[in-house]
C-alpha cells in the first residue's frame, strides 16, 4: 500500500512539475502571486503560532550552554548533508558531491558523529545546502506560483514539490523508516520517530538563531508579507545559483525549516 502511495505521489509530482515548468535562461527574483488572500491569512496564522509556541521554545533552547547548542547544530547539519549529497548527485555536481561526502565522513568519524566540524579545517568547506527544489530548478523548472503554507511557511509550486521529493531522496528518512531496522524499546518504536525529532530540532535551532532578525523584520516592515516574500525568493534564487548570501544576519538555512513560515 505504501509503495502504491509513493508511486502515485511521484506521478502527481511529475505532473505538477510539467504544469509549473517555465524554462528560463536564469532564475529571477519573482514568482506569480496566485493565492495572495489565502497566503496573507496563512502568514498571520503562522505568526500567531510562532509567538505562542515556536518562539518560546526557541528562546528556551537558546538558554542552553553554547557548547551544547553548537554541538547540536553541527550534529543536525551533518545529518542534513546526506540530503545535500543526494541532490549534488541528481544535479550532476560531481565536485560538490565529493566535497559533501568528504565532510560527512570526516565529521562523522573525527568529529564524533558530527558534533564537531574538523572537515572545514581540513579543506572541506561547507558549500551550502541543496534540496530537491533546487534540483528541479537546475533541471529547468520555473518557480511557479508563490504561496504560504500553514506551519511550513513561504514556498512556490516548485519548492512545494521539492518538499515531497526530499522525502524520497533523503537517506535519513529512508533509514529511519525502514521497518527491518526498527528499534523497539517497551511499547515505543523509537526509530519511527527519529526523523521527526531530527527535523524538529533543526527547526528550533534555526529559529533560535534568527530571533532578532525576524523580530526586526516584523517591526520595521511596512508590509511584512511582501518583505517575507521578497526575502524568500531572493534566498532561493541565491541558493539555486550558488551565489553568496547577501544577508549574513540570516542563518544560511532552508526557509521551509522556519516555524513562522
C-alpha positions in Angstrom: 0.0 0.0 0.0 2.8 2.4 0.9 4.6 1.6 -2.3 1.5 2.4 -4.3 1.1 5.6 -2.5 4.7 6.6 -3.2 4.2 5.8 -6.9 1.0 7.8 -7.0 2.7 10.8 -5.3 5.6 10.5 -7.8 3.3 10.7 -10.8 1.4 13.6 -9.2 4.7 15.5 -8.5 5.9 14.9 -12.1 2.6 16.2 -13.5 2.8 19.3 -11.3 6.4 19.9 -12.4 5.2 19.8 -16.1 2.4 22.3 -15.3 4.7 24.6 -13.3 7.7 24.4 -15.7 8.7 27.7 -17.2 12.1 27.3 -19.0 14.2 30.3 -18.2 17.7 31.4 -19.1 18.3 32.4 -15.5 16.5 32.4 -12.1 14.6 35.5 -11.4 13.6 37.0 -8.0 9.9 36.9 -8.9 7.1 34.4 -8.8 3.4 34.6 -9.8 1.1 35.6 -6.9 -1.7 33.1 -7.2 -3.3 32.9 -3.8 -2.4 36.2 -2.1 -5.6 36.5 0.1 -5.1 32.9 1.3 -1.3 33.4 1.8 -1.7 36.6 3.8 -4.2 34.9 6.1 -1.9 31.9 6.5 1.1 34.1 7.3 -0.9 35.7 10.1 -1.9 32.3 11.4 1.8 31.2 11.3 2.8 34.4 13.1 0.3 33.6 15.9 1.5 30.0 16.1 5.1 31.2 16.2 4.5 33.6 19.1 2.5 31.1 21.1 4.7 28.0 20.6 7.8 28.1 18.4 9.4 31.4 19.6 9.1 30.4 23.3 10.7 27.0 22.5 13.5 28.7 20.6 14.2 31.1 23.5 14.3 28.1 25.8 16.7 26.3 23.5 18.9 29.4 23.4 19.2 29.3 27.2 21.2 26.1 26.8 25.0 26.4 27.1 26.7 27.5 23.9 28.8 24.2 23.5 25.6 22.2 23.7 23.8 24.3 21.1 26.9 24.3 18.8 27.3 20.6 19.1 23.6 20.0 18.4 23.7 22.4 15.4 26.7 20.6 14.0 25.2 17.2 14.5 22.0 18.2 12.7 23.9 19.8 9.9 26.0 16.7 9.4 22.8 14.5 9.0 21.3 17.2 6.7 24.4 16.9 4.5 23.2 13.5 3.3 20.2 15.2 1.6 22.6 17.7 0.1 24.8 14.8 -1.2 21.8 13.2 -2.9 20.9 16.4 -4.6 24.5 17.1 -5.6 24.4 13.7 -7.4 21.0 14.4 -9.1 22.3 17.8 -10.3 25.4 16.2 -11.8 27.6 18.2 -9.4 30.5 15.7 -9.0 32.8 18.2 -7.3 30.0 19.2 -4.8 29.1 15.6 -4.1 32.8 14.8 -3.4 33.1 17.7 -1.0 29.8 16.9 0.8 30.8 13.2 1.1 34.2 14.2 2.4 32.7 16.5 5.0 30.3 13.8 6.2 32.9 11.1 6.5 35.4 13.3 8.4 32.8 14.9 10.7 31.1 11.6 11.5 34.4 9.9 12.4 37.0 12.5 13.6 34.2 15.0 14.5 32.4 12.4 16.7 29.1 11.9 14.8 29.2 15.4 13.6 29.3 17.2 16.9 32.5 18.9 15.8 33.4 20.2 12.4 37.1 19.3 11.7 36.3 18.9 8.0 36.3 22.7 7.5 39.8 23.0 8.9 40.9 20.2 6.6 39.9 22.0 3.4 36.3 20.6 3.1 34.4 23.8 3.5 30.6 23.9 3.8 29.3 24.9 0.3 25.7 25.3 1.5 22.6 23.1 1.5 21.0 21.5 -1.6 17.4 20.3 -1.7 15.1 18.8 -4.3 13.5 22.2 -5.1 16.9 23.4 -6.1 17.5 20.3 -8.2 14.2 20.9 -10.0 15.4 24.4 -10.8 18.7 23.0 -12.2 16.7 20.7 -14.3 14.9 23.7 -15.8 11.7 24.0 -13.8 10.4 27.5 -13.2 9.3 28.7 -9.7 5.6 28.7 -10.5 3.1 30.3 -8.0 4.2 31.8 -4.7 2.1 31.0 -1.6 2.3 30.4 2.1 1.6 27.0 3.7 0.4 26.5 7.3 3.4 26.0 9.6 5.7 25.2 6.7 5.6 28.8 5.5 6.6 30.6 2.2 7.1 28.4 -0.8 6.5 28.1 -4.5 4.9 25.4 -6.6 8.4 24.1 -7.4 9.6 24.2 -3.8 6.4 22.6 -2.5 7.0 19.7 -4.9 10.6 19.7 -3.7 9.4 19.1 -0.1 7.8 15.9 -1.3 10.8 15.0 -3.3 13.1 15.5 -0.3 11.4 12.6 1.4 12.3 10.2 -1.4 15.9 11.3 -1.7 16.8 11.9 1.9 18.9 8.9 3.2 18.0 9.8 6.8 14.3 9.5 6.1 14.7 6.2 4.3 16.9 4.7 7.0 14.6 5.7 9.9 11.5 4.4 8.1 13.0 1.0 7.2 10.8 -1.4 9.2 13.6 -4.0 9.1 15.8 -1.8 11.2 13.2 -0.6 13.7 14.4 -0.4 17.3 11.7 -1.2 19.8 12.0 -0.3 23.5 9.0 -1.2 25.6 6.0 -0.1 23.6 7.8 2.7 21.8 9.1 2.4 18.2 11.9 4.9 18.6 13.2 4.7 15.1 9.9 5.6 13.5 10.0 9.0 15.2 13.7 9.8 14.9 13.3 11.6 11.6 10.8 14.0 13.0 12.9 14.6 16.1 15.8 15.4 13.8 13.7 17.8 11.7 12.0 19.4 14.7 15.4 20.1 16.4 16.7 21.6 13.1 13.7 24.0 13.0 14.2 25.0 16.6 17.9 25.5 16.1 17.2 27.7 13.1 14.5 29.7 14.9 16.8 30.4 17.9 19.5 31.8 15.6 17.1 34.2 13.9 15.0 35.6 16.8 16.3 39.1 16.5 16.4 39.2 12.7 12.8 38.1 12.4 11.6 40.4 15.2 13.4 43.3 13.4 11.7 42.4 10.1 8.2 42.3 11.7 8.8 45.7 13.4 10.3 47.6 10.5 8.4 46.2 7.5 5.7 48.4 6.1 4.2 45.2 4.6 5.6 42.1 6.4 4.0 39.8 3.9 5.8 41.5 1.0 9.1 41.6 2.9 8.9 37.8 3.6 8.1 37.1 0.0 11.0 39.2 -1.3 13.5 37.6 1.1 12.3 34.1 0.4 12.5 34.5 -3.3 15.9 36.1 -3.1 17.2 33.5 -0.8 16.0 30.7 -3.1 17.4 32.3 -6.2 20.8 32.8 -4.5 20.9 29.2 -3.4 20.0 27.9 -6.8 22.7 30.0 -8.5 25.1 29.1 -5.6 25.8 32.8 -5.2 26.8 34.3 -1.8 24.1 35.0 0.7 23.8 38.8 0.8 22.1 39.0 4.2 24.5 37.5 6.7 22.2 38.3 9.5 20.0 35.4 8.4 21.3 31.9 9.0 22.1 30.0 5.8 19.3 27.5 6.2 16.2 26.5 4.3 13.2 28.7 4.7 10.9 25.7 4.8 12.5 25.0 8.2 11.4 28.2 9.8 8.4 27.6 12.0 6.9 31.1 11.4 6.7 30.2 7.8 
